[in-house]
Amino acid sequence: MVFSSNVFLFLFLPVFLGLYYLSGERYRNLLLLIASYVFYAWWRVDFLLLFAGVTVFNYWIGLRIGAAGVRTRAAQRWLILGVVVDLCVLGYFKYANFGVDSLNEIITSFGMQPFVLTHILLPIGISFYTFESISYIIDVYRGDTPATHNLIDFAAFVAIFPHLIAGPVLRFKDLVDQFNHRTHTVDKFAEGCTRFMQGFVKKVFIADTLAALADHCFALQNPTTGDAWLGALAYTAQLYFDFSGYSDMAIGLGLMMGFRFMENFNQPYISQSITEFWRRWHISLSTWLRDYLYISLGGNRGSTFQTYRNLFLTMLLGGLWHGANFTYIIWGAWHGMWLAIERALGVNAAPRVLNPLKWAFTFLLVVIGWVIFRAENLQVAWRMYEAMFSFGTWQLSELNRASLTGLQVGTLVLAYLVLAFFGLRQFYNQPLQTKAPKAAANSDEVAADGPASAQPRAPREAAGDPA
């Protein structure tokens, strides 16, 4: 079930919201949990047991860590157990097929018999709910949030349906007060409806139209330079409107239920460096990588080489999180390399003046990265890069011209006009001291080095894959 489907819009959502507002406040978290499990089971009922099992396990680990004490040796052992189990679950379901296939390619080249592994289905949302579970037990270990004794609230946090498809990546410590008490007003509900419809328009009218154009260009066996660049630019716009559209819908749904999730995108395509890009793109993931991976690797506390290494490894693993394919690994390495280079050069990631050359160079780097991110395999990526940078004919191939529609061209032009208008408006309307996302005060944060938040965390109310 996706947010733009008829069954969600005309059955699930109206029934849920009706029951939600008719129920008393004390029952709303339970109702949210039940609705989220129904939402999840609509895809596959059998994986609901895994979902619930991961939830209960991390709830129990959190209690064990809390009982052991903040940063104690015993708490550390419980934390290691929790993280290892979570990563094993994620690794088995998301990467086992990829690992066995890669190993088989190596051993069969030596004439050995390949391993046989039954295809493992990827559970929807597993990347999101495992990351959120890991962040919870780490926060309990660090003392950033107390271990919750309310299983219903914790399970509702892990399962809350607005974020299951494409985020944002939520943190329990940011939402615990809102699970205890949240305000419901007509204005907040109306704001949520508006935000949901903004995301709906992004996803259905812009992203889905551009998806057909990008898919066709990437499927061409002999693309011209014009075909390749058209496909790359179409996918660059498609991905933003698709991903940010889903985030807008998730944030809007949260507002309808009284929650206020953190913002996930902040006009990333006006960035003038890759460092700035990662402060504006998928903010909930970039801050997660900063707080729970980069800092855990050592951040910038060690030598210069270790700082660059930690940056590179953070982005490499961040790429792998997106999917089990060498294309994602290389995409992560591409961004990790440029983050390290920019740190070495002392690139200003908080520009107060828009420099067209810096913007153009950054946008080019981002587009180049999106090509391999979108490609089904390395062969497709190489074919696209070869066409893009051979600088052959800029005319579209006959196959492309035959399938290209006026709606697709118009939508592509409209998409970039929208990106330019809102990006420039956001840049020039902000005060100078906030022209770019603030660098974090903590010297270990990637805010000074790479992925970092462009927005504050979700404010607490008075007393939230691609899999």
Sequence and secondary structure as in RCSB ss.txt:
>XXXX:A:sequence
MVFSSNVFLFLFLPVFLGLYYLSGERYRNLLLLIASYVFYAWWRVDFLLLFAGVTVFNYWIGLRIGAAGVRTRAA
QRWLILGVVVDLCVLGYFKYANFGVDSLNEIITSFGMQPFVLTHILLPIGISFYTFESISYIIDVYRGDTPATHN
LIDFAAFVAIFPHLIAGPVLRFKDLVDQFNHRTHTVDKFAEGCTRFMQGFVKKVFIADTLAALADHCFALQNPTT
GDAWLGALAYTAQLYFDFSGYSDMAIGLGLMMGFRFMENFNQPYISQSITEFWRRWHISLSTWLRDYLYISLGGN
RGSTFQTYRNLFLTMLLGGLWHGANFTYIIWGAWHGMWLAIERALGVNAAPRVLNPLKWAFTFLLVVIGWVIFRA
ENLQVAWRMYEAMFSFGTWQLSELNRASLTGLQVGTLVLAYLVLAFFGLRQFYNQPLQTKAPKAAANSDEVAADG
PASAQPRAPREAAGDPA
>XXXX:A:secstr
  TTSHHIIIIIHHHHHHHHHHS HHHHHHHHHHHHHHHHHTT STHHHHHHHHHHHHHHHHHHHHHH TT HHH
HHHHHHHHHHHHHHHHHHHHHHHHHHHHHHHHHTTT            TTHHHHHHHHHHHHHHHHHTSS     
HHHHHHHHH GGGTTT     HHHHHHHHH     HHHHHHHHHHHHHHHIIIIIIIHHHHHHHHHHHH SS  H
HHHHHHHHHHHHHHHHHHHHHHHHHHHHHHHTT       S GGG SSHHHHHHHSSHHHHHHIIIIIIHHHTTT
SS HHHHHHHHHHHHHHHHHHH SSHHHHHHHHHHHHHHHHHHHHT  SS SS  HHHHHHHHHHHHHHHHHHH 
SSHHHHHHHHHHHHHT   S  HHHHHH  HHHHHHHHHHHHHHHHHHHHHHHHS GGGSS    SSTTSGGGTS
   SS            
